[in-house]
Amino acid sequence: MGSIHPSAIIEDGAKIGEGCEIGPFCLVGPDVVLGDRVVLKSHVVVTGDTEIGDETVVFSFSVLGEIPQDLKFKGEKCKTVIGKRNRIREHVTVNAGTDGGGGVTRIGDDGLFMAGCHIAHDAQVGDRVIVVNSAAVAGHCVLEDDVIIGGLSGIHQWVRIGRGAIIGAVTMVTNDVIPYGLVQAQRGELDGLNLVGLKRRGVARSDITALRAAFQMLAQGEGTFQERAKRLGDEADSEYVQRIVAFITGGSDRSFLTPGG
């Protein structure tokens, strides 16, 4: 059985799933859709055209689906879509999309968004992503599955962070990060691979060895970074290495953080 506290405001038109718990002083707007067993702890604002998936828990003073912090925004109707089983901690903000960015800010399933972090307009966030306290993800960014963003870090607009990459604390990331990359230092530098994360996910030793060799080739091989990646794609069998190649050779609005640079 769900419950709605008497002090909560549920505006006409909102759709509330089965078993939801909506705590004191929450505000749920008229175009909001909550899945089953969603929990809004207290003082949570969910507004705009916003969907939240089953069993997501939102802690106090978070604001989800509010208009973007973008001077180009002219009131167009855009969406925020948040998946299932996310944990959204205190004071988190997630802004809606814009016409210029595709119209949807999207978060996948099973993420952890820690206190005070921000997900800006039109960001596309995958599954099992962790954004640590007070980190900020700017507009139009792409965070693929299993990414970790360290506390107090900033991700520049339009940057892509590849699957399984980890960004250290207090790091500014201004260029794309390859899958499984490890980025640290004040002005983010690609400093290796996220080996700890790979091992925790049970990636085979042969794939980890292939990733190490691929990283060395990207760092020290002949030709440009793109040429090294294409050559790597022709030579490597590991699906993990092929993900890196596809990421590098795919379309991007930014350049890449490269090994040693």
C-alpha positions as CSV (number, residue, x, y, z in Angstrom):
1,M,0.0,0.0,0.0
2,G,1.3,3.5,-0.9
3,S,0.7,6.7,1.0
4,I,0.4,10.4,0.3
5,H,1.1,12.8,3.1
6,P,-1.7,15.3,3.7
7,S,0.7,18.2,3.2
8,A,1.9,17.0,-0.2
9,I,0.4,18.8,-3.3
10,I,-0.5,16.5,-6.2
11,E,-1.7,18.6,-9.1
12,D,-4.6,17.5,-11.3
13,G,-3.4,15.4,-14.2
14,A,-0.5,13.8,-12.4
15,K,-0.4,10.0,-12.8
16,I,0.7,8.1,-9.6
17,G,1.6,4.4,-9.9
18,E,0.7,1.7,-7.4
19,G,2.4,1.7,-4.0
20,C,4.0,5.1,-4.3
21,E,5.0,6.9,-1.1
22,I,4.9,10.7,-1.3
23,G,6.1,12.4,1.9
24,P,5.5,15.8,3.5
25,F,5.5,19.0,1.5
26,C,6.3,17.3,-1.9
27,L,5.0,19.0,-5.1
28,V,4.0,16.8,-8.1
29,G,3.1,18.7,-11.2
30,P,0.2,18.0,-13.6
31,D,2.3,16.4,-16.3
32,V,4.2,14.1,-14.1
33,V,4.1,10.3,-14.3
34,L,5.3,8.2,-11.4
35,G,5.8,4.5,-11.9
36,D,5.0,1.9,-9.3
37,R,6.5,2.1,-5.8
38,V,8.3,5.4,-6.4
39,V,9.3,7.1,-3.1
40,L,9.5,10.9,-2.7
41,K,10.9,11.3,0.8
42,S,9.9,15.0,1.7
43,H,10.1,18.5,0.2
44,V,10.7,17.0,-3.3
45,V,9.6,18.9,-6.4
46,V,8.8,16.9,-9.6
47,T,7.5,19.2,-12.3
48,G,7.3,19.6,-16.1
49,D,6.7,16.7,-18.4
50,T,8.6,14.2,-16.3
51,E,8.5,10.4,-16.0
52,I,10.0,8.5,-13.1
53,G,10.4,4.7,-13.3
54,D,9.4,2.1,-10.8
55,E,11.1,1.9,-7.4
56,T,13.1,5.0,-7.8
57,V,13.7,6.8,-4.5
58,V,14.1,10.6,-4.4
59,F,15.4,12.2,-1.2
60,S,14.6,15.6,0.3
61,F,14.9,18.9,-1.5
62,S,15.6,17.4,-4.9
63,V,14.1,19.2,-8.0
64,L,13.4,17.1,-11.0
65,G,12.1,18.3,-14.4
66,E,12.4,22.0,-13.9
67,I,13.2,24.2,-16.9
68,P,16.8,24.3,-18.1
69,Q,19.4,26.8,-17.1
70,D,19.8,27.9,-20.7
71,L,19.2,31.4,-21.9
72,K,18.1,30.0,-25.3
73,F,15.2,28.3,-23.7
74,K,11.9,30.0,-24.7
75,G,9.4,27.9,-22.8
76,E,9.1,25.0,-25.3
77,K,7.6,21.9,-23.9
78,C,10.3,19.3,-23.3
79,K,10.7,16.1,-21.2
80,T,12.7,14.5,-18.4
81,V,12.7,10.7,-18.3
82,I,14.2,8.9,-15.3
83,G,14.4,5.2,-15.3
84,K,13.8,2.5,-12.7
85,R,15.5,1.8,-9.3
86,N,17.5,5.0,-9.2
87,R,18.6,6.5,-5.9
88,I,18.5,10.3,-6.1
89,R,19.9,11.9,-2.9
90,E,19.3,15.2,-1.3
91,H,19.4,18.5,-3.3
92,V,19.9,16.8,-6.7
93,T,18.7,18.8,-9.7
94,V,17.8,17.3,-13.1
95,N,16.6,19.8,-15.8
96,A,14.3,19.1,-18.7
97,G,15.6,19.1,-22.3
98,T,15.5,21.8,-24.9
99,D,14.4,21.9,-28.6
100,G,18.0,22.5,-29.6
101,G,19.2,19.3,-27.8
102,G,16.6,16.8,-28.8
103,G,14.0,17.7,-26.2
104,V,14.6,15.0,-23.6
105,T,16.9,14.7,-20.6
106,R,17.2,11.0,-20.0
107,I,18.5,8.9,-17.1
108,G,18.7,5.1,-17.3
109,D,18.1,2.5,-14.6
110,D,19.9,1.6,-11.3
111,G,21.9,4.9,-11.0
112,L,23.1,6.6,-7.8
113,F,23.0,10.4,-7.9
114,M,24.6,11.6,-4.7
115,A,23.8,14.8,-2.7
116,G,24.0,18.1,-4.5
117,C,24.9,16.8,-8.0
118,H,23.4,18.3,-11.2
119,I,22.3,16.8,-14.5
120,A,21.7,19.6,-17.1
121,H,19.4,19.8,-20.0
122,D,19.5,17.2,-22.8
123,A,22.0,15.0,-21.0
124,Q,21.8,11.3,-21.9
125,V,22.8,9.2,-18.9
126,G,23.0,5.4,-19.1
127,D,22.4,2.6,-16.6
128,R,24.3,2.0,-13.3
129,V,25.9,5.4,-13.5
130,I,27.2,7.0,-10.2
131,V,27.5,10.8,-9.9
132,V,29.1,11.7,-6.6
133,N,28.4,14.6,-4.4
134,S,28.4,18.1,-5.9
135,A,29.5,17.0,-9.4
136,A,27.9,18.8,-12.3
137,V,27.1,17.3,-15.7
138,A,26.5,20.1,-18.3
139,G,24.1,20.3,-21.2
140,H,24.1,17.7,-24.0
141,C,26.6,15.4,-22.3
142,V,26.4,11.6,-22.8
143,L,27.4,9.3,-19.9
144,E,27.3,5.7,-21.1
145,D,26.6,2.7,-18.8
146,D,28.6,2.1,-15.7
147,V,30.3,5.5,-15.6
148,I,31.4,7.0,-12.3
149,I,31.9,10.8,-11.9
150,G,33.9,11.7,-8.8
151,G,32.8,14.4,-6.3
152,L,33.1,18.1,-7.1
153,S,33.9,17.3,-10.8
154,G,32.6,19.1,-13.8
155,I,31.8,17.7,-17.2
156,H,31.8,20.3,-20.0
157,Q,28.8,20.6,-22.3
158,W,28.7,18.1,-25.3
159,V,31.3,15.8,-23.7
160,R,30.8,12.0,-24.0
161,I,32.1,9.7,-21.3
162,G,32.4,6.2,-22.6
163,R,31.1,3.0,-20.9
164,G,32.8,2.0,-17.7
165,A,35.0,5.1,-17.5
166,I,35.8,6.7,-14.1
167,I,36.5,10.4,-13.4
168,G,38.4,11.2,-10.3
169,A,37.3,13.8,-7.8
170,V,37.8,17.5,-8.4
171,T,38.4,17.1,-12.1
172,M,37.3,19.2,-15.0
173,V,36.6,17.2,-18.1
174,T,36.5,19.2,-21.4
175,N,37.0,16.4,-24.0
176,D,35.5,13.0,-24.7
177,V,36.7,10.1,-22.5
178,I,37.2,6.6,-24.1
179,P,35.3,3.6,-22.6
180,Y,37.0,2.2,-19.5
181,G,39.2,5.2,-19.2
182,L,40.6,6.6,-16.0
183,V,40.7,10.4,-15.8
184,Q,42.2,12.4,-13.0
185,A,44.0,15.7,-12.2
186,Q,42.5,19.2,-11.9
187,R,42.4,19.6,-15.7
188,G,41.4,16.1,-16.6
189,E,44.0,13.8,-18.1
190,L,43.5,10.3,-19.4
191,D,45.8,8.4,-17.0
192,G,45.1,4.8,-17.7
193,L,42.2,2.3,-17.5
194,N,39.6,1.8,-14.9
195,L,41.1,-1.6,-14.0
196,V,39.4,-1.8,-10.6
197,G,36.0,-1.3,-12.2
198,L,36.7,-3.9,-14.9
199,K,37.8,-6.5,-12.3
200,R,34.7,-5.8,-10.1
201,R,32.5,-6.5,-13.0
202,G,34.2,-9.8,-13.6
203,V,35.7,-9.0,-17.0
204,A,37.9,-11.8,-18.2
205,R,41.7,-11.5,-17.7
206,S,42.2,-11.9,-21.5
207,D,40.0,-8.9,-22.2
208,I,41.8,-6.8,-19.6
209,T,45.1,-7.8,-21.2
210,A,43.7,-6.8,-24.6
211,L,42.6,-3.5,-23.2
212,R,46.0,-2.8,-21.7
213,A,47.6,-3.5,-25.0
214,A,45.1,-1.3,-26.8
215,F,45.7,1.6,-24.4
216,Q,49.5,1.3,-25.1
217,M,48.9,1.3,-28.8
218,L,46.7,4.4,-28.5
219,A,49.3,6.1,-26.4
220,Q,52.4,5.2,-28.4
221,G,51.5,3.9,-31.8
222,E,52.3,5.6,-35.1
223,G,49.9,8.1,-36.8
224,T,47.2,10.3,-35.4
225,F,44.9,9.2,-32.5
226,Q,42.1,8.4,-35.0
227,E,44.5,6.4,-37.2
228,R,45.7,4.4,-34.3
229,A,42.1,3.6,-33.3
230,K,41.2,2.5,-36.8
231,R,44.2,0.3,-37.0
232,L,43.4,-1.1,-33.6
233,G,39.9,-2.0,-34.9
234,D,41.4,-4.0,-37.7
235,E,43.7,-6.0,-35.3
236,A,41.7,-6.5,-32.1
237,D,39.3,-9.4,-31.4
238,S,38.1,-8.3,-27.9
239,E,34.6,-6.8,-27.8
240,Y,35.9,-4.4,-25.1
241,V,38.6,-3.0,-27.4
242,Q,36.1,-2.8,-30.2
243,R,33.8,-0.6,-28.0
244,I,36.7,1.8,-27.6
245,V,37.3,1.8,-31.3
246,A,33.6,2.5,-32.1
247,F,33.5,5.3,-29.6
248,I,36.6,7.0,-31.0
249,T,35.6,6.6,-34.7
250,G,31.9,7.6,-34.0
251,G,30.6,11.1,-34.3
252,S,31.5,13.7,-31.7
253,D,31.4,17.5,-31.2
254,R,34.5,17.4,-29.0
255,S,38.1,16.2,-29.3
256,F,39.4,13.4,-27.1
257,L,41.4,13.1,-23.9
258,T,44.4,11.1,-25.2
259,P,46.9,9.1,-23.2
260,G,49.6,11.4,-22.0
261,G,47.9,14.5,-23.2
